[in-house]
Amino acid sequence: MKLIFATTNSEKLIEAKMALAPFGFEVEGESFPFKEPTEGTMESIARYKLSQIEDREEPVFVDDSGIFFEAYPNFPGILTKRIFNLVGYKGIEKLLKEENRSAYFHGVIAMKWKNEIKVFHGELHGKITNLIPNDLPIDLKFPFDPIFIPNGYNKVLGEMPIEKRVFLSYRRIALEEMGKWLKNQLVVDKTS
């Protein structure tokens, strides 16, 4: 069965393909002209994105994610990309200089299936390193990967091979939950 992932981010698409292949799902990325809100929760934003997509034959899913600094509850959260683009690595370092460096990624996958929206969550806990990275590519898809160390590891995500990053990923956790749920729905449909 083909699933449509509403993304143009090639790294996210690779992650989705790797996470959903064991369930027998083929994933294709597609661009949608979303109007993205600047307030709400990740779940409400993901639901809003889906509401902008016209009904179609294939199931469609979207994601929304962010990083949260334990020193600043609920921040940056849904504003992760905007805050990073505004302050960069030096601003993040300044913000966390004398603070608890524990952080976690939280991601939401929302899927439209038979006029129903189902939401799945995943998290990855760790800490922000105090090293400011140099010589990074301009088009870095996940700017926190070079400064985030998952709990139980001594390397930042950016230094790990893609297979390891996908294994640890909060997005993979949510995608696998979606894969299990959808597989079960297909079984129920066959027996009905």
N, C-alpha and C positions, 0 to 999 in steps of 0.2 A: 504494500500500500504506500502511495506517495503522500508525504506531508509537506506543507509549505511553511518555511520559516521566514517570517517577515523581517529580514535583515539583509544588509549589504556588507556586513562585517565578515570577511573571509575566515577569520580565526573562530568566530562564534559558529559559523557554518560547519567547519571541520569538527569542532567539539560536538555539535548536534549529530552529525553523521556518525561519529565514533560511538556516541552514547546510545543512539537508537538503532544502529545496524543489528545488534544482537536480538532485537525484538522483531526483525524482519521489515523495518520501515526504511523507505528511501526518502531522503530529505533534500529538498531543493530550496535555495534562497530566492527571495523575490523582494524587490523594492516597493514600498508603499509610501505615498506622500503623507505621513502622519503629522498632525498638529499635536505636539507633545506638551502637556501641562507642566507648570513649574511648581505645583503644590499637590499635596495628597500623599498617598502611600504608594509603594511599588505596586501593590495589587491593584489599587484603583487606577493607576496609570496604565498598567498592562491591560486591564479591562477596557479602558477608554480607547487605547490603540486598536483593540479588536473590534470595538463598536464602529470604527471608521472603515472597516474592510467589508465590502459587499459579500453576501453569501456566495459561496462557490462550492464546487463538487468536492474538492480535496479539503481535508481538515487543515486549518491554518493555526500557527502558534506564534506568539511574540514573547519577548523577554524584557524585563527591566531589572536592573541590578545596581548596586552601589556598595561602597565601603563605609563602615561605621567605626569611628574612633571612640573607644570606651571612655576616654577623658572628656568627650563632648557628646553626651547622649543624643541619638538620632541625627548626628552630623558626621560627614556631609550627606550621607544617605542619597535621597533622590537628586541632590545637587552635586553629586560626585564629579561628573564631567565638567560642569560649569566652574566649580571651585578649583579643580585642578588646572583648567585652562586659564583661570584668573591668577593663581598664585604659583603654580609649578612646584617642582621638587623643593626649591629653597623655601617657599611659603609653607609647605607641609612640614618641613623640618623645623621652621621657626614656630609654627603652631604647636608642635609636639615636643619642643626642646626640653622643657622641665616637667613634662606630663607623662602619664601612663601611656605607653606605646602600644598597648594591646588594641587589636582591631579585628574586625571580621567583615567578610563579604556576605551580603545577603542577596539572593537572586530569586526572581519569580518568573515562572513560565506560565502563560495563560493560553489555553487552547479553545478554539471554537469548534464544537462537535455537535452536529444535529441541533442547531439553534440553542445550544447550552454552552456556557463558558465555564471551564474547569481550571482551577489555579493550583500550581504546585510550587513548593518552596525548597530552597537549599541554602546551606551556610558553610563557610570555611573560616575557622578561627586561626589567629596568629598574631603577629606584631609587625610594626613598621620599623625597619632598620634605620639607623642614624647615618647611613652612608648615602650621600647624594650621587646618583649615577651620572656618568659622563658618556659622551659619544653614543647616544641612543638614536635609532632611526627617527626621522621626522614623523613618519606615519605610524608610530607605535599604537597598536590597537588597544592594548590594555596597559595604561601608564602606571598602574600600581604594581604590576608584576615585578619590576626591577627593585622594589623597596619593601615587598611583603614577604615575610617568612612564615610559612604555615607551622602551626604547633607540631612539635615532634621532629622538625627538620632544621638543618643549619644552613640551608641555601634559600635564596629568594626564588619565587616562582619563575622569574625570567631566566634563571640559570638552569632550569630543569627541562628535560626533553618534553615534547608535546604530549607524549603518552602519559607521563607522570603528572603533568599539569591537568590533563583531562581527568585522570584518576582522582586527583584531589579536588577538582572543581565543584563549587557550589552549583554551577549550572548543570553539570553532569548529574548531580543528585536529583535536582528538580526534573531534568529530562528523563531520567530513568523512572522516576515516579510516574511521569506522564506516560511513558512507554508501557509500564505495567498496567496502568489504568486503561489505556486505549486497547491494549491486547485483550484485557478482560471484557471490555465493551464489545469487541468484535466476536468473542466467544459467545457472549450473551445474545447478540444479534443472530448468530447462526443457529442457536438452540430455540429461539423464539418463533 
